[in-house]
Amino acid sequence: MISFRPGVPDVDVFLFNAWHQAARRWDRLPKTMLGYGNFSGYAPFREQIAIYLKDARGVRCEPDQVLIVNGSQQALDLSARVLLDPGDSAFVEDPGYLGVKGALLGAGAKLIPLPIDDQGVAIAKASAHPESKLAYVTPSFQYPLGITMPLPRRLEWLAWAQSSPGWILEDDYDSQYRYAGAPLPALQGLDRHERVIYLGTFSKVMFPALRLGYMVVPRDLIKPFSQARALTDHHSPTIQQGVMAQFMAEGHFARHIRRMRALYKRRQAHLLTCCDRLLKGILKVRAAEAGMHVMAWLPNGWDDRAVSTHLARRGIEALAYSHFTLRRPKRGGLLLGYPALSEHRIEAGIRRMAEALRGFRPVQAR
Ligand SMILES: Cc1ncc(COP(=O)(O)O)c(C=O)c1O
C-alpha cells in the first residue's frame, strides 16, 4: 500500500541520534522525578515551549500559561468540557477537522458549521448566532482546504470574540511547515483581550506516538484548565517531557524543523510535477504554500468516496474530501499527503493512481 494519508511526518529522517542522546541522559533519574509531577506540565518544558512560541509563532505568553497535554486532541476535549455546558453552541469549520467535531459533540455541544471562503472560515453568518460560546479555527492552514487566513479576517474574528461570549480555539497543528511567503504569526499573538486559546502539537513535527501537545490559555483560564486536566489523568509522562525539553534547549528541535521544512517542500514540488505529468485532465492539483497535504479535485460528478475505495483496492490510500464536510460538497476531491513518502514512492504512487483512475467508471455522485 502506498499511503497519501495527510499529516503524517517522515520518521525515517528523524534525528534519532539526538533524541537518543537526550533520552539516555534521563536514564538515572532523581527520585523526585518518579512521583506525580506538576499537573500543568514539567516546568523546564513549559519554558522551552513558551520561548519557541514567542520566537517562531509570535504567541504572547508566559510559561505558566502553557499547559502540557497528551496531544492536541486532549486539548480539544478539555476545551469542550471546560468552556461549554451541554446544549451550548459552537462554530466549527465546514469542511473541517473531524476530531474537534467529535470532542464538541461528546461535551453535548450543538455544532454550527461555518463555510470556508477564499480567506478561510467565513464570519458573515456568525452574527446570526450570538449565543455561540466557541469558534474553532485553523488560520495557519485551514484543514483540509489549506487556506491561510489573511490579516483582515483574523481581525474580524478577534472583534467577534471581544464582543461576544465566545472563545476562539486556534488549532495551529502544523504551522511549522510554511514553504512560501512570510510566515504569518498566530492569531493568538494579535489578541489584546485574552480571548484566544491556542493549541499546538508535537505529532506533526516529531511523531504522533510521542503524544505531547500544548495549549496556551488566557490567565483567567489557567486554573479551570489545570484542575480539569488533573481530574482527567493528572499529567503527561514526565520523562517524555524532560527529554523533549532537553531536545529543544539543545537546538535540535529548531534544526529538525528547518530540515523537515526543506525536505517537505521538495516532496510537494515533486508530487505536483508527477501529477502534472501523469494525472493531467483527471486530477486538478494546486500547490499549497504550507502544511502537509495538497488538495486534488476530481472531475465533476465523480464520487470521491467511491474513488477512494477504488484506489484502496489497488494499493493506494487517499482520503476522500467529503469525509471532512458536514454538508454535501459541490465537488469531490482527495487529500494527498506527501511528507512521509520519498520522491521515488511519490512517483510510484501517482503512477499507480493514474492507472487506477483511468479505469474508474463514475456512476452517480452521492
Ligand atoms: C487539524 C488537526 N488538529 C489536531 C490534530 C490532533 O493531533 P494530536 O492529538 O496528535 O496532537 C490533528 C491530527 O491529525 C489535526 O489534523
The ligand as an ORCA input file, in Angstrom:
! r2SCAN-3c Opt
* xyz 0 1
  C      -6.178     19.737     12.411
  C      -5.707     18.797     13.460
  N      -5.830     19.156     14.741
  C      -5.445     18.338     15.741
  C      -4.909     17.092     15.485
  C      -4.577     16.205     16.671
  O      -3.257     15.915     16.778
  P      -2.634     15.227     18.072
  O      -3.729     14.830     19.010
  O      -1.877     14.048     17.574
  O      -1.758     16.261     18.681
  C      -4.750     16.672     14.165
  C      -4.212     15.332     13.864
  O      -4.168     14.867     12.770
  C      -5.150     17.558     13.126
  O      -5.034     17.197     11.833
*
